Amino acid sequence: MDKFNALQISKTDDGQNVGIVELGLDDLMEGDVMIRVSHSTVNYKDALAITGKGRIVRSWPMIPGADLVGIVESSSHAKYKTGDAVLLNGWGVGEGHFGGHSQMARVNGDWLIPLPAGLTPAQAMAIGTAGYTSMLCVLELESRGITPDKGDIVVTGAAGGVGSVAVAILAKLGYRVIASTGRASEADYLKNLGAAEIIDRNELSKPARPLAKPRWAGGIDCVGSHTLANVLAMTNPRGTVVACGLAQGMDLPSSVAPFILRAVALIGVDSVTEPYERRVQAYERLVTDLDASKIEAMATTVKLDAVEKAAHDLMDGNVRGRIVVELD
Ligand code: NDP
């Protein structure tokens, strides 16, 4: 495919412009693997870039899309050959290097993993960075000994991409999941994913006291700010909270009380630069611990020409679960 379509964000005097452009292979950035992209996705970070609501783009013009899946067209990388199905999450793709909202991509082969056996390309993108981050969070809870018998797990931003996948994985693993959401209308959706209890996110979004009545053994927090502070203040002694997001804010107006009086642990997850082995491990677990029916229930599919609107919807909090972009 010498000519192909891509979504491009370009800088203008009064902000930025987003549109579909036709490009040639020579327009792509450097890399040792050329991929015919079949699917991508719209993550929170992609939506920030496309809407211009966050300073995500580091090189102009940019093709957004932090995730992609496709077939190798040509490669000089030792691990990959023509015809291989490959998957990419993160590594600054869609920020400083052209991303997955494009029918062709040229990338560094070290950023890729083989498409895991047991996942279709569309399923891999329904998982995407959001779902893979959820699994990294679950692995952190497990590594701290937070097993289902220890108590409930709270998931904040539960109806979003990371939250939806986290609810489904934790429920399948036997945890009792408390889903915190601002959308009461999504209660049935969250229960179908496996949530045992739904709480209104307003319960957690106001300034936190240093300590509150313990409610859960652990948490996966997509929201940050006061919400994370409240989650910490309500965590059982020796519990663990994994922080991965900032939907409410980047601040953390908390105190040391949960750490020094209850030995609560706060662990961070950064999916962008996780090493190859950890990525492969996370995807092996996603294949076994996330039901295909749940993946389908949380995914909406759009074509390239609907990506910009999807990004605005996501920023406005109107997207449930995950968005898959079909590029073929
Ligand atoms: P989504 O937009 O799909 O979900 C975010 C959810 O957060 C919303 O659906 C909403 O859930 C909740 N939310 C939104 N605004 C607020 C608010 N003001 N106060 C409280 N809750 C709010 O995004 P993702 O799930 O894809 O990403 C979630 C977060 O995780 C983002 O901040 C993203 O940047 C981060 N992230 C981090 C990664 C990492 O490697 N650390 C990787 C991937 C994402 P509800 O409607 O249920 O209330």
Boltz pocket constraint, residues with backbone or C-beta under 6 A from the ligand:
constraints:
  - pocket:
      binder: B
      contacts: [[A, 42], [A, 43], [A, 44], [A, 45], [A, 129], [A, 130], [A, 133], [A, 156], [A, 157], [A, 158], [A, 159], [A, 160], [A, 161], [A, 162], [A, 163], [A, 180], [A, 181], [A, 182], [A, 183], [A, 201], [A, 205], [A, 222], [A, 223], [A, 227], [A, 243], [A, 244], [A, 245], [A, 246], [A, 247], [A, 248], [A, 269], [A, 270], [A, 271], [A, 272], [A, 314], [A, 315], [A, 317], [A, 319], [A, 321]]
      max_distance: 6.0
